[in-house]
Amino acid sequence: MTTQVDQRTTYDCAAAVLHATLTDERYWLDRIAEIGGGSRVVEHRVEEGLTTSVVDQDLEAAALPKALQRFAGASMSARCTESWQSVREDGSAQGHYTLRVIRMPVVIDGELELLATGTQQCVLRFVGTVDASIPVMGPVVEKIMVGEIDKSFSAEREFTQSWLALRA
């Protein structure tokens, strides 16, 4: 009951610029305030060669099949952790992303990769899995979560491009 995900999002900026943005605490606070819908940054730490942002977010229980809503209750939440290693000389970077739904056995986990595709263009790639260890309903939940990943990456791209444009 695990679904593979390979998601790519293209950005109109240099990879090093996007990396600096994704590791900036102000960016995270602004992003959550703008598109977080009840989410909050609970931790942003910079350690030697690694920047980690932790966000608690509210999830829309109404998006789940009715059979699962009774398990989820009226509201659901998740903890997202995104970490980035230092940017390399070529502008690329490696990261990791995990989302764990609270009170449900649902986990999104995978590797992030930031790659330059031109002087002012880069791709953010997520390769990972969605695992919903729920008898009978697991594949349905995984399909919903994969759709949410696509929506989330699209919204994050739109916000990030606007955020960068305001600072240019």
N, C-alpha and C positions, 0 to 999 in steps of 0.2 A: 504494500500500500504506500509506496513512495513514488512521487512524480518528479522527474528531472526537469530542470529549468535552465535555459540558456538565453538570457535577455541582454540585449545591447541597446544602448541609448547614445546617440550622437550629440555632441555639444559643439557649439561654434566658438571655441576658445582653445588656447594652448592647453595641453595636458597638465603642465606645471601650474597654470592658473587655476584649473579646476581642482587640482590636488590641494593647492593653498586654500581654496574656498571650502572644500569638504573637511578640512582640518581646522577651520576657523570657528571659534566658539560663538562669535557674534552672528555668523552665518546660521549656525544651528538654532540660536535663540530666535532670530528673525524668521527662519523657515518654519519653525514650530508655531510661532505666533500667527503667521500668515496662512499656512495650509495644514496645521496640526490638528485642528478640530478637537480640542480638549486634551491634547498631548502636552507633555512637559519634559524638558531636558532635566534629567536627574543627576547627570554627571558628565563632565568633559575634562579629560585629563590628558596631559602630554607627558609621556615618559620617554626615555632614551630611544629614539627611533620609532616611536609608536604613538599615534594619537587615537584616542577612543572617545566616542560619544555614546551615551546611554539615554534612551528616550522611553518613557512610559506613555503609551498611547491608548486611547479609547477606540474600540472596534464596533462596527455596526452589527449587532446581533440579528437585526432584521434581515440582513443579507443571507443568513443561513437558512437551510431548509427548515420548515416548521418542526420536523421531528427532532432537530438538534437544538432549536431555540429553548426547549424546556430544560436542556442540560446547561445551556449557556446563561440562561436568565435574561433579564431585561438589558443588561449591559455586559460587555466583555472588555477585557484589556489585554495588552501585550507589552512585553519589554523588548525593545530593539537595541541591539548593540552593533555599532559600526566602528571598525578599527582600520586605520591606514598606517602602513609603514612609510618611512621617509621616501621622498621622490628620488628616483634614480637619475643618473646623468642624462639619459635619453628622454626624460620627462615622464616615463611610465612609473606606475606604482602598483603595489599589491595591497589588498585589504581583505577584510572578512566581515560578513554580515550574518547576524542571527536574530530571529524574531521568535519568541516563545509566548504562546497564548496562555494566559493565566487561567487555571481551572479547566483546561482542556488539553488533551494530548496532541497539540498541533505545533510543529516547529518548521520554520523556514531557515535553512542554513546553507551557506555557501561562500565561495571566494569571489572577491571583487578584483577587477583588473582595469587599470586606466592606461589607455594606449593612445599615443599621438598618431593621427592619421593625416596630418598636414601641419603647417606652422600655426594655423589658427583653427584647428579642428581636432577633436579627440573622441574616443569611444569609451564609455563606461560599461563594462561587461560584468554581469552576475552569472555565475555558473554554480548551481547548487541543487538542492532538493526541497520539496515540500512533503512533510510526513505528517499525516493525520491518522494516528493509531486508534481509530474508532471503528469497531466492528460494523460491517455493512455500509455505513455512511462515509467511511474514510475517503474513498475515491471521489465522492461528490464534494466533500470539504476541500480536498486537494485542488480540484478543478476551480472552485470558487477562489481559493487563495492564489492560484496562479493568475487568475484574472485580476485580482487585487494587486499583485506585483506589477503587472503591466500598467494599471491605472496609476499606481504610486510612482513608478519611474517616470511616467509621462508628466504627472503633476510636479514632481521634483525638478525635472528638466525645465519646465516652463518657469517655475519660481526661480531656479538658479540662473537661468539666462537673464531674467529681469533684474535679479539682484546684482549680477555682474555689470549689466548695462548702467545701472544707477551709480556704480562706482568707477566707471570708465572715465 
